[in-house]
Amino acid sequence: MEGRGVPPGPYRATKLWNEVTTSFRAGMPLRKHRQHFKKYGNCFTAGEAVDWLCDLLRNNSNFGPEVTRQQTIQLLRKFLKNHVIEDIKGRWGSENLDDNNQLFRFPATSPLKTLPRRHPELRKNNIENFTKDKDSVFKLRNLSRRTPKKHGLHFSQENAEKRNHEIIIEDQENSIDKREISQEDIEEVWRYIILIYLQTILGVPSLEELINPSQVIPQYIMYNMTNTSKHGVVVLQDKSDDLPHWVLSAMKCLANWPRSNDTNNPTYVGFERDVFRTIADYFLDLPEPLLTFEYYELFVNILGLLQPHLERVAINALQLCCLLLPPPNRRRLQLLMRMISRMSQNVDMPKLHDVMGTRSLMIHTFSRCVLCCAEEVDLDELLAARLVSFLMDHHQEILQVPSYLQTAVEKHLDYLKKGHVKNPGDGLFAPLPTYSYCKQISAQEFDEQKVSTSQAAIAELLENIIKNKSLPLKEKRRKLKQFQKEYPLIYQKRFPTTESEAALFGEKPTIKQPMLILRKPKFRSLRY
C-alpha cells in the first residue's frame, strides 16, 4: 500500500483509516499459536502486528519512513478500541495492548467507517455563494474616494503607503473619471487569485470540498505578504499577539546552541532539557493548532502529494496554504520550524531524551500542536507527524513570500482599471481576463487520468535513471533494484525479460548451466 489509492477530497483522514485497516486485515499473516497449554488458530501476537503494521506505514507516502514503533502501538490500540481487532477471547473496546506476545484476531464485522454525507441543498448553496463571490471580483463599484476599511489588523504606515502607491493609484489616462478600485475590490482579487493558483497547483476539479471561500481572509494574506522582517518572518504590529519574551528567549537559546549560551544562563546538568520542556509546554497549551482547525481538510489533502515525484507540487501548495493563516499563527509556525530544524541538525546539541533522537523528539512533541482536527481523528498523530517532518525539511521554501502572487494580483488590478467600460447608472464592469478552463469530467474519469498521469511520471523517472550516464554503474544497479521493489509492474513493462535487463549493462543474461551428471565408474571385484 503506497497511499495512491485515496484521491483528494473531503474526509480524507477517514478514507485513509479505511485504507489502512483494509490493508492490515488483508495482509497481516495469521497462524497457529500456543498459549497457556492451548492452541489458537488464525491469530497473531501483538509484537507480530507491530512489526507488520510499522513496515506498512513506513512504505506509505501519507505517513513516511519516520513512523516509530511507539506510534504503531498507539494505532493498534485504536484498532482494538474501534473493534478492528479483538483479543483471543473476543474482548475489545479498551486500549490494553503492548508490544508483547498477547494474542489477537480479526472479528467477523467490518472495520470500515462510514463517510458523512453533505446535504445536497448545503452543497448547492456553497456553489452559488462561491459563484457570487467570484463574480463580485470583477464588478467595480462607482464610489468616491474614501479611506479603506479597518479589519482589526494594524498595517505599518510605510507598508500602507507603499501598497496605496502600487495598487490604489489611479491610471493617469483615465483621471477624468475620478473613479478608483476600492479596498474591498482589492481584497476580493487577492482571494480569487490565491484560490485559482491553489486549485491549479493541486490539480483538482474544484476546491469546494476542501475549503470554503469565505474562510479565506484576504487581509491575512496581504499582511503576511507585506509585513515581514529581512529573514521573511512575519512582524506583528500588535505585540500582545506575539510570543511571550521568555518563550522567544528560550527558543533562541536552543536554536543557536551553544553559541547563544550567555554567561548569565545557568549551567547545571539538564538545563537544556528544562528549556525545551518550557517551550513545549507553551505550544502544547495553545487553544488550537497553528494550522487552525478550519484548514485541517486542506492540509490533510496536501499530504497525498508528498511523494518524490510530486515534491515540488507539495511545496508550492503548502506555500500558498500557509499564507491563509492568521499572522500570529504564521509567525509562531515560522519560528518553531526554524528552531526544530536547527536543533535536529545540530551535532553539538545534548541529548534531550533518553531514548529518542533529537529529530524524532521534535516531530513527536510538536506534531499535534501544528496539525489537529477539532474532533478526534484516529490517524491525527501519524498524519501530523508526516506533515511536520516535511515542513522541517522544506520550511525555508514553504514559509517564504511568493513574489509571483503579488505580481499576479497587481497585473489583474491593472487589467481591471484599464479594461473597464463606462456605463452610467450601472457602475463599472470589467471583462473577465482570458483563462483556459478544462472540460468538466466525471469523478471516475478524473481518477483514471490521475493514475495514468502518475504512472507516466514514474515511468519517466525510470527512464531518467536508465539514461543517466554520469551515474556510477553500482549506484545505477542499486537505484534500479529499489525502483523494481517499489514499482514492480512499471519495471516489468520496461524490462519484460532478463535479456532486456541485461542488455542495459552490456552483459549476457546469467543463466545457470546445468550441472554435469557424471556416472561413477563401476569397479569390478578382484575376486573371482
C-alpha positions in Angstrom: 0.0 0.0 0.0 1.7 3.2 -1.2 -1.1 5.7 -0.5 -2.0 6.4 -4.1 -5.5 4.9 -3.7 -7.0 7.8 -1.7 -7.9 10.7 -4.0 -8.1 14.3 -2.8 -11.4 15.3 -1.3 -13.3 15.7 2.0 -12.9 13.3 4.9 -9.6 12.1 3.6 -8.4 11.1 7.1 -11.4 8.8 7.4 -10.7 7.4 3.9 -7.1 6.8 4.9 -8.3 5.0 8.1 -10.4 2.7 5.9 -7.5 2.0 3.6 -5.1 1.2 6.4 -7.5 -1.1 8.2 -8.4 -2.9 5.0 -4.7 -3.4 4.1 -3.9 -4.6 7.6 -6.8 -7.0 7.6 -6.0 -8.4 4.2 -2.2 -8.7 4.6 -1.4 -9.5 8.2 -0.2 -13.1 8.4 -2.3 -15.4 10.5 -1.1 -18.7 12.0 -1.5 -21.1 14.9 -0.2 -20.0 18.4 0.0 -21.8 21.7 -0.8 -20.0 24.9 -1.4 -21.5 28.4 -1.3 -25.1 27.0 -4.0 -24.3 24.4 -3.7 -23.9 20.6 -5.4 -21.0 18.8 -5.7 -20.7 15.0 -5.8 -17.7 12.7 -4.3 -15.3 15.1 -1.2 -13.1 15.7 0.8 -11.7 18.6 0.8 -8.0 19.4 4.6 -7.9 18.5 4.0 -9.5 15.1 1.3 -6.9 14.4 3.6 -4.1 15.4 6.3 -5.4 13.1 4.0 -5.8 10.1 1.9 -2.6 10.5 5.0 -0.5 11.1 6.5 -1.7 7.9 3.2 -1.0 6.1 3.0 2.6 7.4 6.6 3.4 6.6 6.1 2.4 3.0 3.0 4.6 2.7 3.7 8.1 1.3 1.0 9.6 3.6 2.9 8.6 6.7 6.6 8.2 5.6 9.6 6.3 6.8 9.8 8.1 10.1 6.9 6.3 11.7 8.1 5.0 15.0 7.3 1.7 16.7 5.5 3.6 19.6 3.2 5.4 17.1 2.4 2.0 15.6 1.5 0.7 19.0 -0.8 3.7 19.6 -2.6 3.0 16.3 -3.0 -0.7 17.2 -4.6 0.4 20.5 -7.1 2.5 18.5 -7.7 -0.6 16.3 -8.6 -2.5 19.5 -10.8 0.3 20.8 -12.7 0.5 17.5 -13.0 -3.3 17.1 -10.7 -3.6 14.1 -9.1 -6.4 16.2 -10.0 -8.2 19.3 -8.1 -10.4 21.8 -8.3 -14.1 21.5 -11.2 -14.2 23.9 -13.2 -11.7 21.9 -12.7 -8.7 24.1 -12.3 -5.2 22.7 -13.2 -1.5 23.4 -10.2 -0.8 25.6 -6.6 0.2 24.7 -5.0 -2.7 26.6 -2.3 -3.6 24.1 1.5 -3.6 24.4 4.5 -4.8 22.3 4.4 -8.4 23.6 3.1 -11.9 22.9 -0.5 -11.3 23.7 -2.7 -12.9 21.1 -5.3 -11.1 18.9 -7.5 -11.9 16.0 -9.8 -10.2 13.5 -13.5 -10.0 14.2 -16.1 -11.0 11.7 -17.6 -7.5 11.5 -16.3 -4.9 9.0 -13.9 -2.3 10.4 -14.7 0.4 7.8 -16.0 3.7 8.9 -18.9 5.4 7.1 -18.3 8.7 5.5 -20.8 11.5 6.4 -22.7 12.9 3.5 -23.4 16.6 3.0 -26.9 17.7 2.3 -27.5 18.5 -1.4 -29.0 21.9 -0.5 -26.0 22.9 1.5 -23.7 21.9 -1.4 -25.8 23.9 -3.8 -25.8 27.0 -1.6 -22.0 26.8 -1.2 -21.6 26.6 -5.0 -24.0 29.5 -5.6 -22.2 31.7 -2.9 -18.8 30.9 -4.4 -20.1 31.9 -7.9 -21.5 35.2 -6.5 -18.2 35.9 -4.7 -16.3 35.2 -7.9 -18.5 37.4 -10.0 -18.1 40.3 -7.5 -14.4 40.3 -8.1 -14.9 41.8 -11.5 -17.6 44.3 -10.5 -16.1 47.7 -9.7 -18.3 49.9 -7.6 -18.9 53.6 -8.6 -17.8 55.1 -5.4 -16.0 58.3 -4.5 -12.5 58.4 -3.0 -12.5 57.0 0.6 -10.3 55.6 3.3 -10.0 51.7 3.2 -11.9 49.9 6.0 -10.1 48.7 9.1 -10.2 45.0 9.7 -8.6 44.6 13.0 -5.0 44.3 11.6 -2.7 47.2 12.1 -0.6 47.8 9.0 2.6 49.9 9.4 2.4 53.4 7.8 5.3 52.6 5.5 3.7 49.4 4.1 0.3 51.1 3.8 1.8 54.0 1.8 3.6 51.5 -0.4 0.5 49.5 -1.0 -1.6 52.6 -1.8 1.1 53.7 -4.2 1.4 50.4 -6.1 -2.2 49.3 -6.1 -4.8 52.0 -5.5 -3.1 54.7 -7.5 -5.4 55.9 -10.4 -4.5 55.4 -14.0 -3.3 58.8 -15.3 -5.0 58.3 -18.7 -8.4 57.8 -17.0 -8.1 60.5 -14.4 -11.2 62.3 -15.9 -13.5 59.6 -14.5 -12.4 60.3 -10.9 -13.1 56.7 -10.0 -10.9 54.1 -8.4 -10.8 50.4 -7.3 -12.0 50.2 -3.7 -10.2 48.4 -0.9 -12.9 45.8 -0.9 -12.2 45.1 -4.6 -8.5 44.6 -3.9 -9.3 42.1 -1.2 -11.6 40.2 -3.4 -9.0 40.0 -6.1 -6.5 38.6 -3.6 -9.0 35.9 -2.5 -9.8 35.0 -6.1 -6.2 34.8 -7.3 -4.9 32.7 -4.5 -7.8 30.2 -4.9 -7.2 29.9 -8.6 -3.5 29.3 -8.1 -4.2 26.7 -5.3 -6.7 24.8 -7.5 -4.3 24.8 -10.4 -1.3 23.5 -8.3 -3.4 20.8 -6.6 -4.9 19.7 -10.0 -8.4 19.2 -8.6 -11.6 19.9 -10.4 -12.8 22.1 -7.6 -11.8 23.4 -4.1 -15.3 23.5 -2.8 -14.9 20.2 -0.9 -11.6 21.2 0.7 -12.1 24.8 1.7 -15.0 27.3 1.9 -14.1 30.5 0.0 -15.5 32.5 2.9 -12.7 31.0 5.1 -10.1 32.8 3.0 -9.5 36.2 4.7 -7.7 38.5 2.2 -6.4 40.8 5.0 -4.4 37.9 6.4 -2.8 37.2 3.0 -2.0 40.8 2.4 -0.5 41.2 5.9 1.6 38.0 5.6 2.9 39.2 2.3 4.0 42.7 3.2 4.8 42.8 7.0 7.9 40.7 7.2 11.5 41.0 8.6 14.6 40.7 6.4 14.5 37.0 7.1 10.9 36.7 5.9 9.4 36.2 9.3 6.0 37.9 10.0 6.3 41.1 12.1 3.3 41.8 14.3 2.3 45.4 14.9 0.2 44.4 17.9 2.8 42.9 20.3 0.1 41.4 22.5 -0.4 38.7 19.9 3.3 37.8 19.8 5.0 35.0 21.7 6.0 35.9 25.3 9.5 37.3 25.7 10.6 34.3 27.8 9.5 31.8 25.1 11.3 33.8 22.4 14.5 33.8 24.6 14.2 30.1 25.2 13.7 29.3 21.5 16.7 31.5 20.6 18.8 29.7 23.2 18.2 26.3 21.7 18.2 27.3 18.1 21.7 28.8 18.4 23.1 26.3 20.9 25.8 26.5 22.2 26.7 29.9 20.7 23.8 31.7 22.3 24.8 30.5 25.8 25.0 33.6 27.9 27.4 33.7 30.9 24.3 34.7 32.9 22.5 31.5 32.0 22.5 28.5 34.4 24.9 25.8 33.5 23.6 22.9 35.6 23.2 19.4 34.1 19.9 19.1 32.3 19.5 22.8 31.7 18.8 22.4 28.0 16.0 19.8 28.8 14.3 22.2 31.1 14.4 25.0 28.4 13.0 22.6 25.8 10.2 21.5 28.2 9.3 25.2 28.8 8.9 25.7 25.0 7.0 22.5 24.5 4.5 23.4 27.3 3.8 26.8 25.7 2.9 25.4 22.3 1.0 22.4 23.7 -1.2 24.8 25.7 -2.3 26.8 22.7 -6.1 26.8 22.2 -5.9 25.5 18.6 -3.2 24.1 16.3 -1.0 26.5 14.4 -2.6 25.5 11.1 -6.1 26.0 12.7 -9.0 23.6 12.8 -10.8 25.1 9.8 -7.9 24.3 7.4 -7.5 20.7 8.6 -9.0 19.1 5.5 -6.9 21.3 3.2 -3.6 20.3 4.7 -4.5 16.6 5.0 -5.3 16.5 1.3 -1.8 18.0 0.5 -0.3 15.1 2.4 -1.2 12.9 -0.6 1.3 15.0 -2.8 4.2 14.2 -0.6 5.8 11.7 -2.9 9.3 12.0 -4.5 8.0 13.0 -8.0 5.4 15.4 -6.6 7.6 17.1 -4.0 7.6 20.5 -5.9 3.8 20.4 -6.1 3.6 19.9 -2.3 6.0 22.7 -1.6 4.1 25.2 -3.8 0.7 24.2 -2.4 1.9 24.5 1.2 3.4 27.8 0.4 0.0 29.2 -0.6 -1.9 27.5 2.2 0.4 28.9 4.9 -0.4 32.4 3.6 -4.0 31.9 4.6 -3.1 31.6 8.3 -3.7 34.4 10.8 -0.4 36.4 11.1 0.2 35.4 14.7 -0.1 31.7 13.7 2.2 32.1 10.7 4.8 33.8 12.9 4.7 31.0 15.5 5.0 28.4 12.8 7.9 30.1 11.2 9.8 30.5 14.5 9.0 26.9 15.5 10.1 25.4 12.2 13.4 27.4 12.3 14.1 26.2 15.8 13.4 22.5 15.5 15.2 22.3 12.1 18.3 23.8 13.5 18.2 21.7 16.6 17.7 18.4 14.7 20.8 19.3 12.5 23.0 20.5 15.4 25.6 17.8 16.3 26.5 19.7 19.4 23.0 19.6 20.9 23.0 17.5 24.1 20.5 14.6 24.3 17.1 15.8 25.2 15.6 12.4 25.6 16.9 9.1 27.0 15.6 7.0 24.1 14.5 9.2 21.1 16.9 11.2 18.9 16.5 14.9 18.5 14.6 14.8 15.2 12.2 12.1 16.4 11.6 14.1 19.6 10.8 17.3 17.7 8.3 15.5 15.5 6.7 13.6 18.4 6.5 16.7 20.6 5.2 19.3 18.2 3.1 17.4 15.6 -0.2 17.7 17.4 0.2 21.5 18.0 0.8 22.0 14.3 -2.0 19.9 12.8 -5.0 18.5 14.6 -8.7 18.0 13.9 -11.4 19.7 16.1 -12.9 16.3 16.5 -10.7 13.3 17.4 -9.5 11.5 14.3 -7.7 8.2 14.8 -4.9 9.0 12.3 -4.2 12.5 13.5 -0.9 11.8 15.2 0.6 9.9 12.1 -0.7 12.5 9.6 0.6 15.4 11.7 4.0 13.7 12.1 4.3 13.3 8.4 3.5 16.9 7.7 5.8 18.3 10.4 8.7 16.1 9.0 8.2 17.6 5.6 7.9 21.2 6.9 11.1 20.7 8.8 13.0 19.8 5.7 11.5 22.5 3.4 10.4 25.3 5.8 12.6 27.9 4.1 10.8 27.5 0.8 7.4 26.9 2.1 7.3 29.8 4.5 8.8 32.4 2.2 6.7 35.0 0.4 5.9 34.0 -3.2 6.7 37.1 -5.4 4.7 35.7 -8.3 1.5 36.1 -6.3 2.0 39.8 -5.7 2.8 40.3 -9.4 -0.3 38.4 -10.5 -2.6 40.5 -8.2 -1.1 43.8 -9.5 -1.4 42.8 -13.1 -5.0 41.7 -12.5 -5.9 45.0 -10.8 -4.2 46.9 -13.6 -6.2 45.0 -16.1 -9.4 45.8 -14.4 -8.6 49.5 -14.2 -7.6 49.8 -17.9 -10.2 47.5 -19.2 -13.3 49.0 -17.7 -16.2 50.3 -19.8 -18.1 53.4 -18.7 -21.9 52.7 -18.3 -23.6 55.4 -16.2 -26.1 54.1 -13.8 -24.9 50.6 -13.8 -21.5 51.1 -12.2 -18.2 49.9 -13.8 -17.7 46.4 -15.1 -14.6 44.8 -16.3 -14.5 41.9 -18.7 -13.0 38.6 -17.5 -9.3 38.0 -18.3 -8.7 35.1 -20.6 -8.3 31.9 -18.7 -8.3 28.4 -20.1 -10.7 26.0 -18.3 -10.7 22.3 -18.7 -13.8 20.5 -19.8 -15.6 19.1 -16.7 -15.3 15.3 -16.4 -16.7 12.7 -14.1 -15.0 11.6 -10.9 -14.2 8.2 -12.4 -12.5 9.8 -15.5 -10.6 12.1 -13.1 -9.3 9.2 -11.1 -8.3 7.3 -14.3 -6.5 10.3 -15.7 -4.7 10.9 -12.3 -3.5 7.3 -12.2 -2.3 7.3 -15.8 -0.5 10.7 -15.3 1.2 9.4 -12.1 2.3 6.2 -13.9 3.7 8.2 -16.8 5.7 10.4 -14.4 7.1 7.3 -12.6 8.0 5.7 -16.0 9.8 8.9 -16.9 11.7 8.7 -13.6 12.8 5.2 -14.6 14.0 6.4 -18.0 16.0 9.2 -16.3 17.8 6.6 -14.2 18.5 4.4 -17.2 19.8 7.2 -19.4 21.9 9.0 -16.7 25.4 8.4 -18.0 27.1 10.2 -15.0 25.6 7.7 -12.6 28.1 5.1 -11.5 27.2 1.5 -12.5 26.9 0.3 -8.9 24.7 3.2 -8.0 22.5 2.7 -11.1 22.0 -1.0 -10.2 21.0 0.0 -6.6 18.5 2.5 -7.8 17.0 0.1 -10.4 16.7 -2.6 -7.7 15.0 -0.1 -5.4 12.7 1.0 -8.2 11.8 -2.6 -9.1 10.8 -3.2 -5.4 8.6 -0.1 -5.3 7.0 -0.2 -8.7 7.3 -3.9 -9.9 4.6 -3.5 -12.7 6.2 -0.5 -14.3 9.6 -2.1 -14.1 8.4 -5.3 -15.7 6.8 -3.4 -18.5 10.1 -1.7 -19.2 12.2 -4.9 -18.8 9.9 -7.8 -19.8 12.7 -10.3 -20.0 16.1 -10.9 -18.3 17.7 -10.4 -21.7 16.4 -6.8 -22.0 17.5 -6.1 -18.5 21.0 -7.5 -19.1 21.3 -5.5 -22.4 21.2 -2.3 -20.3 24.6 -3.2 -18.7 26.0 -4.8 -21.8 26.0 -8.2 -20.2 24.7 -11.6 -21.2 21.8 -12.9 -19.1 23.1 -15.0 -16.3 21.7 -18.5 -17.0 22.7 -21.2 -14.7 24.3 -24.0 -16.6 23.0 -27.4 -15.7 25.4 -29.4 -13.6 27.1 -32.3 -15.4 25.9 -35.7 -14.2 29.0 -37.9 -14.0 28.3 -41.5 -13.8 30.5 -43.3 -11.4 32.6 -46.0 -13.0 31.8 -49.5 -11.9 34.8 -51.2 -10.3 34.8 -54.9 -10.7 35.8 -57.0 -7.8 39.2 -58.6 -8.0 37.7 -61.7 -6.6 36.5 -64.4 -9.0 
